[in-house]
Amino acid sequence: MRIFRRPTGGLGRILVLTLAMVGWQLTCAPAFAELARDQAIFIDFIGNACGIVSADSMSVVSTFDCDPYSEGIDVTSDGTRAVIGNCAYNSLTLVNLVSDPPEVLDQIDSGVRCVQELDIAPDDSFAVATGSANGLVSKFTLDPFEVLAGNPAGPWDTEAFIGGSPQDVHINSSGTLAVQPTYQAEFFAVVDVTPDVPVLLEKIPSPASPGVPDRALRHHGISLSQYDDDTFVATGTPWLYYITIGSLSGFFDPIVLETPGRPESVDITCDGTRAVVETSEGLMWIDLETTPPEILSENFGPARIDYNSTSTVAFSADGSLLFVGGDQQIDIYDVNPDLPVLRGSIPMQGRIYSVATLPCSAVSSRSSGIEVAVDIKPRNCPNRFNVRSKGVIEVAILGSEDFDVMAVDPHTVQIEGASPLRWKLKDVATPYENDTMQGDCTDCTRKGRDGFLDLTLKFKKQDIVASLGETNDGDCRVLSLTGATFDGTAIVGDDVVHIQNKKKHPKKWFKKLFLSLLKSHKKEKKGKDAKIEKPAKARK
């Protein structure tokens, strides 16, 4: 959308800029839309309340009424809706997350007893709910919101107590298979979810318990990697201090790792590299890239365990944040590959039972992003970048007839991984005409204002330098910018810089001053060394 054309008069220009700034401030204010990247939805198990927390503001940004004893929860890939499952009332509730506050759209009977967990398919076309009290599962759609005819399905084991009591459920990225752990049986159920009524395809036997070799493990929580649709991590039942890392395809034998306390919730990052496991003795951090997987930490933070829920930990879709709910607070961590670091805690009331974030499908649906015009050091060409210099550098995201920069969330913008110190709206430059950067130092323009509002951001130079690695004087480097709009759509762009990496030499003025002082010193010395003649005596 075009923001404005260049006003002809000074007063008109000031008025338009003022209105634009006010509008942007309103846009940046905590208005509610679909669930954002930095947010998580939570359930208060006994307080009849649900709500949304934000990692950016470290606060509760919205609350709404929900039935007590709600347990399972999941969010659609576009973040506009959520489904909540209830154990006491066996119900499923559809919630509109776009309204402020979120509102209940509809409520239906699930067809199972005690909805323990549920999972929405990546394309949002259907979901599956588990009934831990009768061993059945139900497949339902969101449009319309109804349980499909012929459901529920199961039980998967007619001889096991409560049909094996399936607890958790996770659908793969293609929406064709689901995997379930069984609380009262010794297998993982692999289920075909493409028919209207789910069908059991396979039972993957649980590995033997290391402490009791003649007895297999039982599990209640599970997370399936959306990266390979094969690796899963499952938590043992509360009295078994183990987790199982397995493969749906049988690509590798199940791996059993001992936990320091009672295991409960588990989640895997969308890139499949790390897993978090919540135990009664703390949060475990597991490297899934190594063979076998390696425990990097047995307790990088306190657990908020409640012995029942399998959904008290959740990564953000981009893997940068970790939400840990339970007790009367929600902890939020900044995720680093080596170890997550606690950002802070949000105090709550009641008993936080489950948290959910945007699913991994939200990343893939927005990964292509919007190409935006980026100008480093606006109106300069080439863009000289002294890697030895401190201070800040200005980078502008340029607006156009097709792109409104007021849609950009400045908090999400990064250039080569560096975040801005500050930002403002101002018309500063015209986009470079070529579509792509070729790495030539002249891939830039000196054109100034074009009548469209731009978003200018200031970055610490050394924050950017730290990501560049080795540089040579005269190099031409393309720097990439990433970010997102307020609705979560990714933005990408780039610009080229001309690297300056020369050692500092004395300034010319200093050299001139030095030579001048040296010359004066020589003159003074020469004057002192000269023979001083006494004045002749006057004749009498």
C-alpha positions as CSV (number, residue, x, y, z in Angstrom):
1,M,0.0,0.0,0.0
2,R,1.3,3.4,-0.9
3,I,1.9,5.6,2.2
4,F,2.1,9.0,0.7
5,R,3.4,11.1,-2.2
6,R,5.8,13.8,-1.5
7,P,3.8,16.8,-0.3
8,T,4.3,20.0,-2.2
9,G,4.2,22.3,0.9
10,G,6.3,22.2,4.1
11,L,3.2,22.3,6.3
12,G,1.5,19.5,4.3
13,R,4.7,17.4,4.6
14,I,4.8,17.8,8.3
15,L,1.1,16.9,8.6
16,V,1.5,13.7,6.6
17,L,4.6,12.6,8.5
18,T,2.8,13.3,11.8
19,L,-0.2,11.3,10.8
20,A,2.0,8.4,9.5
21,M,4.0,8.4,12.8
22,V,0.8,8.3,14.9
23,G,-0.6,5.5,12.8
24,W,2.6,3.5,13.2
25,Q,2.6,4.0,16.9
26,L,-0.9,2.6,17.0
27,T,0.2,-0.3,14.9
28,C,3.2,-1.0,17.2
29,A,0.9,-0.8,20.3
30,P,-0.1,-4.1,21.8
31,A,-3.2,-4.6,19.6
32,F,-4.3,-8.2,19.4
33,A,-4.3,-10.2,16.2
34,E,-3.4,-13.8,15.5
35,L,-0.9,-15.5,17.8
36,A,2.5,-14.1,17.1
37,R,5.9,-15.7,17.0
38,D,6.8,-14.5,20.5
39,Q,3.6,-15.6,22.1
40,A,2.1,-18.7,23.7
41,I,-1.4,-19.6,24.7
42,F,-1.9,-21.2,28.1
43,I,-4.5,-23.1,30.2
44,D,-5.2,-22.5,33.8
45,F,-6.4,-25.9,34.9
46,I,-8.4,-24.9,37.9
47,G,-9.0,-21.1,37.4
48,N,-11.5,-21.2,34.6
49,A,-9.1,-19.0,32.6
50,C,-7.0,-19.3,29.5
51,G,-4.9,-16.6,28.0
52,I,-1.9,-15.4,26.0
53,V,1.6,-14.4,27.1
54,S,4.2,-12.4,25.2
55,A,8.0,-12.9,25.4
56,D,8.6,-9.4,24.0
57,S,6.6,-7.6,26.8
58,M,7.1,-10.4,29.4
59,S,3.4,-10.1,30.3
60,V,-0.1,-11.6,29.9
61,V,-1.5,-9.7,26.9
62,S,-5.0,-11.3,26.9
63,T,-7.2,-13.6,28.8
64,F,-10.6,-15.3,28.2
65,D,-12.9,-17.7,30.0
66,C,-12.5,-21.5,29.5
67,D,-13.9,-24.5,31.3
68,P,-12.1,-25.9,34.3
69,Y,-10.1,-29.1,33.9
70,S,-9.1,-28.2,30.3
71,E,-5.9,-30.0,29.3
72,G,-5.1,-30.4,25.6
73,I,-4.5,-27.4,23.4
74,D,-3.1,-26.6,19.9
75,V,-3.0,-23.7,17.5
76,T,-3.6,-23.5,13.8
77,S,-0.6,-22.7,11.5
78,D,-1.9,-19.2,10.7
79,G,-2.3,-18.5,14.4
80,T,-5.9,-17.4,14.1
81,R,-7.6,-20.2,16.0
82,A,-7.0,-22.6,18.8
83,V,-8.7,-25.8,19.9
84,I,-8.9,-26.7,23.6
85,G,-9.7,-30.2,24.9
86,N,-11.4,-30.8,28.3
87,C,-10.9,-33.9,30.4
88,A,-13.9,-33.5,32.8
89,Y,-16.5,-32.6,30.1
90,N,-15.0,-34.6,27.2
91,S,-15.4,-31.5,25.0
92,L,-13.6,-29.7,22.3
93,T,-13.7,-25.9,22.1
94,L,-12.8,-23.7,19.1
95,V,-11.4,-20.3,19.9
96,N,-11.0,-17.2,17.7
97,L,-7.6,-15.7,18.5
98,V,-8.0,-12.7,16.2
99,S,-10.7,-11.1,18.4
100,D,-9.7,-9.1,21.5
101,P,-10.1,-10.8,23.9
102,P,-10.1,-14.2,22.2
103,E,-13.7,-15.6,22.0
104,V,-15.2,-19.1,21.9
105,L,-16.6,-19.8,18.5
106,D,-18.1,-23.3,19.2
107,Q,-18.0,-26.3,21.5
108,I,-18.6,-29.9,20.6
109,D,-18.5,-33.3,22.2
110,S,-15.2,-35.1,21.4
111,G,-16.5,-38.6,21.3
112,V,-13.8,-39.7,23.7
113,R,-13.5,-39.7,27.5
114,C,-11.1,-37.3,29.1
115,V,-9.4,-35.4,26.2
116,Q,-5.8,-35.6,27.3
117,E,-4.1,-34.2,24.3
118,L,-4.9,-33.1,20.7
119,D,-2.9,-32.2,17.6
120,I,-4.0,-30.1,14.6
121,A,-2.7,-31.2,11.1
122,P,-0.2,-28.9,9.5
123,D,-2.7,-27.7,6.9
124,D,-5.3,-27.1,9.5
125,S,-7.8,-29.3,7.7
126,F,-8.3,-31.7,10.7
127,A,-7.1,-32.7,14.1
128,V,-6.9,-35.7,16.3
129,A,-7.9,-35.9,20.0
130,T,-7.0,-38.7,22.5
131,G,-9.2,-40.1,25.2
132,S,-7.0,-41.3,28.0
133,A,-10.0,-42.7,30.0
134,N,-11.4,-45.0,27.3
135,G,-8.4,-45.6,25.0
136,L,-10.1,-44.1,21.9
137,V,-9.2,-41.3,19.5
138,S,-11.3,-38.9,17.5
139,K,-10.7,-37.2,14.2
140,F,-12.4,-33.9,13.7
141,T,-12.4,-31.0,11.3
142,L,-12.2,-27.2,12.0
143,D,-14.3,-26.1,9.0
144,P,-17.0,-27.1,9.9
145,F,-16.1,-27.8,13.5
146,E,-17.3,-31.3,13.9
147,V,-16.2,-34.9,14.8
148,L,-16.2,-37.0,11.6
149,A,-18.8,-39.7,11.2
150,G,-17.6,-43.1,12.4
151,N,-15.4,-41.7,15.2
152,P,-14.1,-42.4,17.7
153,A,-11.6,-45.0,16.6
154,G,-9.8,-47.7,18.7
155,P,-8.9,-48.9,21.1
156,W,-5.5,-50.0,19.7
157,D,-5.2,-52.8,22.2
158,T,-8.4,-54.5,23.4
159,E,-6.6,-56.6,26.0
160,A,-4.7,-53.7,27.7
161,F,-6.3,-51.7,30.5
162,I,-8.3,-48.8,29.0
163,G,-7.2,-49.9,25.6
164,G,-3.6,-49.0,26.5
165,S,-4.7,-45.4,27.4
166,P,-3.2,-43.4,24.6
167,Q,-2.0,-40.1,26.1
168,D,-0.3,-37.7,23.8
169,V,-0.5,-37.5,19.9
170,H,1.7,-36.0,17.2
171,I,0.8,-35.7,13.5
172,N,3.7,-35.7,10.9
173,S,4.4,-32.7,8.7
174,S,2.5,-34.2,5.7
175,G,-0.6,-34.9,7.7
176,T,-0.7,-38.6,6.9
177,L,0.5,-40.4,10.1
178,A,0.3,-39.8,13.8
179,V,2.2,-41.5,16.6
180,Q,0.9,-42.1,20.1
181,P,2.5,-43.3,23.3
182,T,0.4,-45.7,25.5
183,Y,0.3,-45.2,29.2
184,Q,-1.1,-48.6,30.0
185,A,0.6,-50.7,27.3
186,E,4.1,-51.3,26.0
187,F,4.1,-49.9,22.5
188,F,3.8,-46.8,20.4
189,A,0.8,-46.7,18.0
190,V,1.5,-45.5,14.5
191,V,-1.8,-44.4,13.0
192,D,-3.0,-43.6,9.5
193,V,-5.0,-40.4,9.8
194,T,-5.9,-39.9,6.1
195,P,-9.3,-41.8,6.3
196,D,-12.2,-40.2,8.1
197,V,-11.7,-42.7,10.8
198,P,-8.1,-43.3,11.9
199,V,-6.6,-46.8,11.4
200,L,-3.8,-48.5,13.3
201,L,-0.9,-49.3,11.0
202,E,1.7,-50.6,13.4
203,K,2.7,-51.1,17.0
204,I,6.3,-50.2,17.7
205,P,7.4,-52.2,20.8
206,S,8.7,-50.2,23.7
207,P,12.4,-50.9,24.6
208,A,13.2,-52.8,27.7
209,S,13.6,-50.9,31.0
210,P,17.3,-50.7,31.9
211,G,16.5,-51.3,35.5
212,V,14.2,-54.3,34.8
213,P,15.3,-55.9,31.6
214,D,12.3,-58.3,31.5
215,R,9.8,-55.4,31.5
216,A,9.3,-52.9,28.7
217,L,8.9,-49.2,29.3
218,R,5.6,-47.3,29.1
219,H,5.2,-43.7,28.0
220,H,2.9,-40.8,28.2
221,G,4.4,-37.8,26.5
222,I,5.8,-37.6,22.9
223,S,7.2,-35.2,20.3
224,L,7.8,-36.1,16.7
225,S,10.5,-34.3,14.7
226,Q,8.9,-32.2,11.9
227,Y,12.3,-32.0,10.3
228,D,12.6,-35.7,9.3
229,D,9.1,-37.0,10.3
230,D,10.9,-40.0,11.8
231,T,12.7,-39.3,15.0
232,F,10.6,-39.1,18.2
233,V,11.3,-38.5,21.9
234,A,8.9,-40.0,24.4
235,T,8.8,-39.6,28.2
236,G,8.4,-42.6,30.4
237,T,5.5,-42.9,32.9
238,P,6.1,-40.8,36.0
239,W,7.5,-43.7,38.0
240,L,10.0,-44.7,35.3
241,Y,13.0,-42.2,35.1
242,Y,13.7,-42.7,31.4
243,I,13.0,-41.3,28.0
244,T,13.0,-43.1,24.7
245,I,14.4,-41.7,21.4
246,G,13.0,-43.8,18.6
247,S,12.5,-44.0,14.9
248,L,9.1,-44.6,13.1
249,S,10.8,-46.2,10.2
250,G,13.2,-48.4,12.3
251,F,16.1,-46.5,10.9
252,F,17.8,-46.9,14.2
253,D,17.1,-49.0,17.3
254,P,15.4,-47.2,20.2
255,I,17.7,-45.4,22.6
256,V,16.9,-45.1,26.3
257,L,18.4,-42.3,28.4
258,E,18.1,-42.0,32.1
259,T,16.5,-38.8,33.5
260,P,17.4,-37.2,36.9
261,G,13.7,-37.1,37.9
262,R,10.2,-38.0,36.9
263,P,9.9,-37.2,33.2
264,E,6.8,-35.4,31.9
265,S,6.7,-33.0,28.9
266,V,8.9,-33.0,25.8
267,D,9.3,-30.9,22.7
268,I,11.6,-30.9,19.7
269,T,12.8,-27.8,17.8
270,C,11.4,-27.5,14.3
271,D,14.8,-28.0,12.8
272,G,15.1,-31.3,14.7
273,T,18.4,-30.5,16.3
274,R,17.5,-30.1,20.0
275,A,14.9,-31.5,22.5
276,V,13.8,-30.3,25.9
277,V,12.5,-32.7,28.5
278,E,10.9,-31.5,31.7
279,T,11.6,-33.7,34.7
280,S,10.8,-33.2,38.4
281,E,14.5,-32.3,39.0
282,G,14.8,-29.8,36.2
283,L,14.9,-29.2,32.4
284,M,17.0,-31.5,30.3
285,W,18.7,-30.3,27.1
286,I,19.4,-33.0,24.4
287,D,21.5,-32.8,21.3
288,L,19.7,-34.8,18.6
289,E,22.4,-34.2,16.0
290,T,24.9,-36.5,17.6
291,T,24.9,-40.4,17.3
292,P,23.9,-41.4,19.8
293,P,22.0,-38.3,21.1
294,E,23.9,-36.5,23.8
295,I,22.5,-35.0,27.0
296,L,24.0,-31.5,27.1
297,S,22.4,-30.6,30.5
298,E,20.3,-32.5,33.0
299,N,19.1,-29.3,34.7
300,F,19.5,-26.0,32.9
301,G,16.4,-24.6,34.6
302,P,13.8,-25.4,37.2
303,A,10.9,-27.6,36.2
304,R,7.2,-26.5,36.5
305,I,6.0,-30.1,36.7
306,D,2.5,-31.2,37.7
307,Y,2.9,-35.0,37.2
308,N,0.1,-35.2,34.6
309,S,0.3,-32.7,31.7
310,T,2.5,-33.5,28.8
311,S,2.2,-30.0,27.3
312,T,4.0,-27.7,29.7
313,V,7.0,-27.0,27.4
314,A,6.8,-25.5,23.9
315,F,9.3,-24.0,21.5
316,S,8.4,-21.1,19.3
317,A,8.1,-22.0,15.7
318,D,11.4,-20.4,14.7
319,G,13.1,-22.1,17.6
320,S,14.3,-18.9,19.3
321,L,12.2,-19.1,22.4
322,L,11.2,-21.8,24.9
323,F,8.0,-21.5,27.1
324,V,7.8,-23.6,30.3
325,G,4.5,-23.5,32.2
326,G,3.4,-24.9,35.5
327,D,2.7,-24.0,39.1
328,Q,1.8,-20.3,39.1
329,Q,4.2,-19.0,36.5
330,I,5.5,-19.3,32.9
331,D,9.2,-19.2,32.4
332,I,10.6,-17.9,29.0
333,Y,14.0,-18.9,27.7
334,D,16.1,-17.5,24.9
335,V,17.2,-20.6,23.0
336,N,20.9,-21.1,22.1
337,P,22.3,-24.3,20.7
338,D,24.6,-24.8,23.6
339,L,22.0,-24.0,26.3
340,P,18.8,-22.0,26.7
341,V,19.1,-18.8,28.9
342,L,16.3,-17.7,31.1
343,R,14.8,-14.4,29.9
344,G,12.4,-14.0,32.8
345,S,9.2,-15.4,34.4
346,I,5.6,-14.2,34.2
347,P,3.7,-14.7,37.5
348,M,0.3,-16.3,37.1
349,Q,-2.7,-17.3,39.2
350,G,-4.3,-20.7,39.4
351,R,-2.4,-23.7,38.0
352,I,-0.8,-23.5,34.6
353,Y,-1.4,-26.9,32.9
354,S,-0.5,-26.5,29.2
355,V,1.2,-24.0,26.9
356,A,1.1,-24.0,23.1
357,T,2.9,-21.9,20.4
358,L,2.6,-21.6,16.6
359,P,3.3,-25.0,15.1
360,C,6.3,-25.8,12.8
361,S,4.0,-25.5,9.8
362,A,3.8,-21.7,10.6
363,V,7.5,-21.5,9.7
364,S,7.1,-23.3,6.4
365,S,4.0,-21.4,5.4
366,R,5.8,-18.1,5.9
367,S,9.4,-19.1,5.1
368,S,9.4,-17.7,1.6
369,G,8.7,-14.2,2.9
370,I,8.4,-10.8,1.2
371,E,11.3,-9.3,-0.6
372,V,11.9,-5.8,0.7
373,A,14.3,-3.2,-0.6
374,V,17.2,-2.5,1.9
375,D,19.6,0.4,1.8
376,I,22.7,0.4,4.0
377,K,23.9,3.9,4.7
378,P,21.1,5.6,2.6
379,R,22.2,8.0,-0.2
380,N,25.8,6.6,-0.1
381,C,27.3,4.6,-2.9
382,P,29.5,2.6,-2.4
383,N,28.5,1.7,1.1
384,R,31.9,1.9,2.8
385,F,31.9,-0.2,6.0
386,N,35.0,0.1,8.3
387,V,35.2,-3.1,10.3
388,R,37.6,-1.5,12.7
389,S,35.2,1.3,13.5
390,K,32.9,1.4,16.5
391,G,29.7,3.4,16.7
392,V,26.5,2.7,14.7
393,I,25.4,2.2,11.1
394,E,22.1,3.1,9.6
395,V,20.1,0.6,7.6
396,A,16.8,1.4,5.9
397,I,13.9,-0.8,4.9
398,L,12.5,1.1,2.0
399,G,8.8,1.6,1.4
400,S,7.1,1.6,-2.0
401,E,3.8,1.6,-3.7
402,D,3.6,-2.2,-3.0
403,F,5.0,-2.3,0.5
404,D,4.0,-0.4,3.6
405,V,6.9,-0.3,6.1
406,M,4.5,0.4,8.9
407,A,3.5,-3.3,8.7
408,V,7.0,-4.3,9.8
409,D,7.6,-5.2,13.5
410,P,10.9,-3.5,14.2
411,H,11.6,-5.9,17.2
412,T,12.0,-8.8,14.7
413,V,14.4,-7.1,12.3
414,Q,18.0,-8.4,12.2
415,I,20.9,-7.9,9.8
416,E,23.4,-10.8,9.8
417,G,21.9,-11.8,13.2
418,A,22.4,-8.4,14.8
419,S,19.4,-6.6,16.3
420,P,18.8,-2.8,16.1
421,L,19.4,-0.3,18.9
422,R,16.6,2.0,17.8
423,W,14.5,2.9,14.8
424,K,12.2,5.5,13.3
425,L,10.0,6.3,10.3
426,K,11.4,8.7,7.7
427,D,11.6,9.0,4.0
428,V,15.3,8.7,3.3
429,A,16.0,6.9,0.0
430,T,14.8,5.3,-3.3
431,P,15.2,1.5,-3.8
432,Y,18.0,0.3,-6.0
433,E,16.6,-0.7,-9.4
434,N,18.2,-4.1,-9.8
435,D,16.3,-7.0,-8.3
436,T,19.2,-9.0,-6.8
437,M,22.6,-8.3,-5.3
438,Q,25.5,-9.6,-7.4
439,G,28.2,-8.7,-4.8
440,D,29.4,-5.8,-6.8
441,C,30.3,-2.7,-4.6
442,T,28.4,-0.5,-7.1
443,D,25.1,-2.4,-6.5
444,C,23.7,0.6,-4.8
445,T,22.2,4.1,-5.4
446,R,22.6,7.6,-4.2
447,K,19.0,8.5,-4.9
448,G,17.3,10.3,-2.1
449,R,13.7,10.6,-1.0
450,D,11.0,9.2,-3.2
451,G,7.8,10.1,-1.4
452,F,7.4,6.8,0.4
453,L,7.9,6.3,4.1
454,D,10.9,4.2,5.1
455,L,11.9,2.4,8.3
456,T,15.4,3.4,9.4
457,L,17.2,1.3,12.0
458,K,20.5,1.9,13.8
459,F,22.8,-1.1,14.5
460,K,26.1,-1.4,16.4
461,K,28.8,-1.8,13.8
462,Q,30.7,-4.4,15.9
463,D,27.5,-6.5,16.3
464,I,27.5,-6.9,12.5
465,V,31.3,-7.3,12.3
466,A,31.1,-10.3,14.7
467,S,29.0,-12.2,12.2
468,L,31.2,-11.5,9.1
469,G,34.2,-13.7,10.0
470,E,37.5,-12.9,8.2
471,T,37.4,-9.8,6.0
472,N,39.9,-8.2,3.7
473,D,40.2,-4.6,2.8
474,G,38.4,-4.0,-0.5
475,D,36.0,-6.9,-0.2
476,C,32.4,-6.5,-1.4
477,R,30.1,-8.3,1.0
478,V,26.3,-8.8,0.7
479,L,24.6,-8.4,4.1
480,S,21.2,-10.1,4.6
481,L,18.3,-8.6,6.5
482,T,15.5,-10.6,8.0
483,G,12.4,-9.8,10.0
484,A,8.6,-10.1,10.1
485,T,5.5,-8.1,9.8
486,F,3.1,-7.7,12.7
487,D,1.0,-10.6,11.2
488,G,4.0,-12.9,11.3
489,T,4.9,-12.8,7.6
490,A,8.6,-13.1,7.0
491,I,10.5,-10.3,5.2
492,V,13.9,-10.7,3.6
493,G,16.3,-8.3,1.8
494,D,19.9,-7.5,1.3
495,D,22.4,-4.8,0.3
496,V,26.2,-4.7,-0.4
497,V,29.0,-3.0,1.6
498,H,32.5,-2.2,0.6
499,I,34.8,-3.5,3.4
500,Q,37.5,-1.2,4.8
501,N,40.0,-3.0,6.9
502,K,43.2,-0.9,6.9
503,K,45.3,-0.2,10.0
504,K,45.0,3.3,11.3
505,H,47.6,5.8,10.2
506,P,48.4,9.1,11.8
507,K,46.1,11.8,10.7
508,K,47.5,14.4,8.3
509,W,46.8,17.3,10.7
510,F,48.8,15.4,13.4
511,K,51.7,14.9,11.0
512,K,51.7,18.6,10.1
513,L,51.5,19.6,13.7
514,F,54.4,17.3,14.6
515,L,56.6,18.6,11.8
516,S,55.7,22.2,12.8
517,L,56.7,21.6,16.4
518,L,59.9,19.9,15.3
519,K,60.8,22.8,13.1
520,S,60.2,25.3,16.0
521,H,62.2,23.2,18.3
522,K,65.2,23.2,15.9
523,K,65.0,26.9,15.5
524,E,64.9,27.4,19.2
525,K,67.9,25.1,19.8
526,K,69.8,26.9,17.0
527,G,69.2,30.2,18.7
528,K,70.5,29.0,22.0
529,D,73.7,27.6,20.5
530,A,74.5,30.9,18.7
531,K,77.3,33.1,20.2
532,I,75.9,36.1,21.9
533,E,78.1,39.3,21.3
534,K,78.4,41.8,24.1
535,P,77.5,45.3,23.2
536,A,80.5,47.6,22.5
537,K,81.4,50.0,25.3
538,A,80.8,53.6,24.5
539,R,83.9,55.8,23.9
540,K,84.6,58.4,26.4
